[in-house]
Amino acid sequence: MNHYDALLEHIQQVVPLSEESKGYVREEFKVKELRKKEILLHQGDVSQHMRFITKGCFKCFNVDEKGKEHIMLFGIEGWWINDLYSYLTQLPARSTLQAIEPSVILQIHRDSMEELLQKAPVMERFFRIKTQNAYVALQERTMRSMSQPAEQRYLDFRKKYHDIEQRVPQYLIASYLGITPEFLSSIRKKGAEGPVS
């Protein structure tokens, strides 16, 4: 499956696309390849693109005043990756997007997005649904991090993101969960590393 086929299949899981609309999507989205550790968006820059991952793995993180990295989310094939706050407000990004492994994305610039929405109005519904889903996921993650013990957060992560756990170093998972790598190691030793159903 090529990069555009992956994107079109993803879109059609949410909204139907005519052949004409598929052509517009292929026209407006551009392929971008990234090396391992390459930065896609720097904290402080303004996000001008919506980005769909067709190959690889990314982390979205911010760095605090003490220089400590905090992982906000991961992204793999079939996911969108962005600093949505920056894209929607056109204010500086609060996070950095970086490839964890060699990766390929399809991205569309804000100006091209306006053209796409004019030519293929069904895409407006698609992006509205994706934005709503992103908001719900963020709220769920916030509530879990406030109310669940670390062990439960790790088990939930393994169950929900098993594919990611196999590809991401443990210290990054610890950062995502808001715990130290040592504490994550002790959780795994206590039996949390058993099979996940």
N, C-alpha and C positions, 0 to 999 in steps of 0.2 A: 504494500500500500504506500503510495507516495504521500508527501506532506499535505498536499491540498486535499487528497481523498480523505485523509484522517480528519481534517478540519470540517469538511463537508458532511462526513458521517456524524461527527459530533453535533453539528448544528441541527441536522435532520432528526436527531433524537429528541429535539425540543420543538422545532417548527418545521413544516414542510417547505421545501425549496423547489422552485421551477428550474428548468434548465437555464433559463435566462438569468435568474438570480444566482445560480451556481457560477455562471460566467463572470458576473460582477464581483463575487467573492474572490475568485481566482485573480481577477484583475487588480483588486485593491489591496489584498494582503501580499506582503513581500517576505521572502525567505531570508532569515539571518542565522548564520552558523556561529557558534561560540566555542572557544577552547575551554578546557577545564580551568576553573578559577577565574575565568573572564567575567568582568562586571557588565551587566546589561543596563543597570540604572544605578547611579550613585545617590546616596542620601544627600539631600540638598538641591539636586537637580529637579527640574519639573518634568513629570512623565507626559510624553506626547503620543504614546502608543498603547493600544490594547494588544496583548501578546498571548498566543496560544502555543503550548509546547507540543512539538511533534516527535521529539527525540531528546532524551537526556533527563537531567534532574537539576533543580534549582533550590536555593535557599533565599528567603526574604528575611532580612535582619536589620536591626538598628544598633548603633553603638552609643553607649551612654557617655556622660562627661568623664568617667573614669577610664574610658577606652574598652569597657566590657561589651562583648557582643551578645545581643539577645535575639534569638530566632523567633520570628513571628509565624512563619509558615514555610512549608516545602512545596515543591511542585514537580510533577512528573508528566509523562506523556498523557495527552488528553485533558490536561488542566490548563487553566488560564493563570498567568502570573503577572502581577502588576502592583504598584503602589496606587490603589484605587483612589485614595484620598487626594493624592497629587493630581492624578488624571482628571478627576471630577472638579476639583477646585482651582486647578492650575497654580497651586502654591507649591513650594519646595517639598520634595519627597521626604517622608519621615523614615524611609527605609532604603536599603541597598538590595538589589537583586543580583545574585551571582550564580554562575553555573558551577555545580559540584562535580560534574563530569562533562565530556564533550557533548554539546547539545545543539538542537536546531529548533528555532521558533518561527512561526508565521506572525508577522505583526502588521498592524494597520495604523497609520498616522491619523490624528484627530481630523485633519482636513479631509483626508480620504474617507474617513468614517462618515462624515456629513454627506459626501457624494454617494456612498454605499446606501445609506438610509433613505436617500431620495430615490435612488434607482431600485432598491429592493426593500420596501417598507416592512416586510416580514422580519427583517433583521432587527428592527427597533424592538419588536416583541421579544426576540431572542435575547438581546442584551438586557432588557428590563428583567426578564426571568433570571438570567445569570447574576445580575446585580443583587436582586432580592435574595437569591440563594447564598451569595457571598455574605450578605449582612446577617442572615440567620446563622450561618456557620460560625461567623465571628462572635456572635452573641452566645452561642452554645459553648464555644471554647472559653470565653470570658467567665461564664457561669461555672463551668467545670473547674477552671483553675482556681476560682475563689472558694468552691465548696467541697472539692474532692481531695482526699489525701493523695500524696505522690504515687503510691503503689497503684491506686485505682486509675490515675491519669495515665500511667505507663501501660497498664493492661488495656485500657481503652484505645490508646495509641496503637498498640500492637494489633489489636483486633481490626481497627478501622484502616490503618495504614501499613499493613503487613508488607506490601511491596516496597514501601519507602524504607522501612526498617532494615531491609536487606541491602540497601544501597547507600545508606547514610552513616557516617561515623558516629559511634556512641556519644561522643562529647557534644555533637550537634543536637542529638535527640535530647540529651540532658538539658541543654540550653532551651530547647523548645518547651520542655516540661517545667522549666523554672527551677531545676535542681542541679546539684553539682554532679560531675561525672562519677565521683566516688560514691555518692548516694545512689545513683542509678545502678552502679555496679553491685552495691549491697542489696538493692531490691531484686536484681536479677539472680543473685546468689541464693536469696531466700526462697526461690522457687517460682518467681514471676516469669522465668524464662521457659517454663513448661509449655506444652502445646496450646495453641490458641484456637478455639473452635470458631 
